[in-house]
Amino acid sequence: MNKGTYDAVVIGGGMSGLTAAITLCDAGKTVAVISKGDPVCCLSTGCVDILNSTDEPFDGISSLPFGHPYGLVEQDLIIEACEHFMETAARGSLPYAGSIHKNRHLITPIGMKKTTCLVPKTMEHANCDENEGIHIVSFRGLKDFFPSYIMLQYSNTGCSIFDASVSSTIGIAERFEDERFRETFADWLSRQHIPEGKIAIPAVLGIRSSFSIYKELSQRTGRTFFEIPTLPPSLPGIRLFKCMKQAFLARGGHLYWGSEIASVEKLGAIIEGVTLKNPGRVGRVQGRAFILASGSFISGGLFARMDSVQETVFGLPVYYPENRSGWFKDSFFSRGHQIEKAGVEVDSSFRPLADAPFKNLFICGSIMARSEVMKYGCGHGLAIATGYAAARSCEGFVR
Ligand SMILES: Cc1cc2nc3c(=O)[nH]c(=O)nc-3n(C[C@H](O)[C@H](O)[C@H](O)COP(=O)(O)OP(=O)(O)OC[C@H]3O[C@@H](n4cnc5c(N)ncnc54)[C@H](O)[C@@H]3O)c2cc1C
């Protein structure tokens, strides 16, 4: 039986869990992250939505309904958390642009606009108006990216198609990691006689070194580029996840990846450890404190039965709209399905509310009750803010 003892054990390796884990490492704590799989971040655009329902996201947070988990994070701490995120990403060679005071409107692969806030620098110039000169470069056979739809929305747009001999986003991105391929691509581009204006490209500029590839291409061609995230799973989301995971490891963190929790060891109101269910071996991870960041339904942090919702690791009480007939709206795509409110209620120190059984357990991210991430467009923003704040609370506990 493997044994490890940490100041803090984080359950869930998504944006909230990794933010909490990195924050605790930065405070000099020993930290383990246990995650049964890759997080929702890998399906995302890699852009950080802080609050999409308004143009000034930071100011808009104060008008969210009472009980929204953003309300538990002091305003200064939200700013600090976002700065910490920007620094972490920049140190991981994935610099971000933007300010939490202003949203941007990016072109999507189907020509619509996505409102978001902090964006990878490869998308810094993607805030375009309808008459701006844009030339789209796409790739032969590439699915999940639709230049013709974009051209319908943006009147001053042209398009060229490059044959990269592969047609998946990951395949093309891998080719961009090769310098000779980049040379060939830049030569081809210079022969296209593209009129003045920006060059839009699907998000395939590398997997590991996107920003340096982007910079090199801009320098070689003297043009302004921007990436457009493709449909999920999208490379910028995968890059962001890899960057956060790497940042955690670089700070000495310990990862138990692909591990499910088999059982929880408790002594009174204290969690002492968890046992991992791994094929062929059983491991035990002990901690002075635990942070639950196991996400919502999509990641399995919450599980819906016919008439109730369960928290799957500790069996914590879950808030959910009582009447199942009111969980969903008739139209799947309408915002604000009531079931999105389901989650664990926490107090101001991010511990589970009510007759919560554990004193050394903290909660963060989309598993929190009333977060309504889709309705408010606050996915990674809420994960970063609550992950950071829960880590601060946890740090106070283990000090
Ligand atoms: C398709 C899609 C696109 C999105 N796009 C964006 C976007 O562009 N911008 C944005 O800001 N937000 C976006 N969001 C929302 C955003 O991705 C999430 O709100 C946010 O990343 C949630 O992070 P989290 O850490 O709370 O949870 P998750 O990302 O769900 O992570 C939870 C982790 O816990 C692990 N886990 C679960 N149960 C256990 C267990 N029992 N034991 C161990 N580990 C466990 C899971 O494997 C997972 O890794 C998108 C969401 C979706 C579904």
The ligand as a Gaussian input file, in Angstrom:
#p B3LYP/6-31G(d) Opt

LIG

0 1
 C      -18.238000      22.270000     -23.716000
 C      -17.853000      23.297000     -22.671000
 C      -17.145000      24.422000     -23.061000
 C      -16.787000      25.387000     -22.121000
 N      -16.095000      26.481000     -22.530000
 C      -15.693000      27.404000     -21.632000
 C      -14.908000      28.517000     -22.044000
 O      -14.603000      28.665000     -23.220000
 N      -14.511000      29.424000     -21.094000
 C      -14.844000      29.278000     -19.770000
 O      -14.453000      30.122000     -18.946000
 N      -15.583000      28.213000     -19.349000
 C      -15.998000      27.273000     -20.239000
 N      -16.738000      26.196000     -19.822000
 C      -17.014000      26.016000     -18.387000
 C      -15.713000      25.611000     -17.652000
 O      -14.980000      24.715000     -18.460000
 C      -16.006000      24.969000     -16.293000
 O      -16.980000      25.689000     -15.593000
 C      -14.765000      24.931000     -15.415000
 O      -13.630000      24.539000     -16.130000
 C      -15.039000      23.963000     -14.266000
 O      -13.847000      23.686000     -13.591000
 P      -13.878000      22.797000     -12.277000
 O      -12.483000      22.704000     -11.803000
 O      -14.882000      23.327000     -11.325000
 O      -14.435000      21.354000     -12.711000
 P      -14.025000      20.291000     -13.822000
 O      -13.333000      20.898000     -14.963000
 O      -15.291000      19.558000     -14.087000
 O      -12.976000      19.347000     -13.085000
 C      -13.352000      18.379000     -12.160000
 C      -12.271000      17.314000     -12.109000
 O      -12.566000      16.435000     -11.014000
 C      -12.339000      15.100000     -11.416000
 N      -13.184000      14.235000     -10.583000
 C      -14.546000      14.166000     -10.565000
 N      -14.914000      13.225000      -9.653000
 C      -13.774000      12.726000      -9.099000
 C      -13.503000      11.718000      -8.122000
 N      -14.473000      11.029000      -7.538000
 N      -12.217000      11.453000      -7.815000
 C      -11.205000      12.116000      -8.406000
 N      -11.412000      13.081000      -9.354000
 C      -12.677000      13.371000      -9.688000
 C      -12.723000      15.076000     -12.887000
 O      -12.120000      13.995000     -13.556000
 C      -12.201000      16.442000     -13.365000
 O      -10.867000      16.349000     -13.791000
 C      -17.131000      25.221000     -20.744000
 C      -17.849000      24.088000     -20.345000
 C      -18.211000      23.140000     -21.294000
 C      -18.984000      21.921000     -20.842000

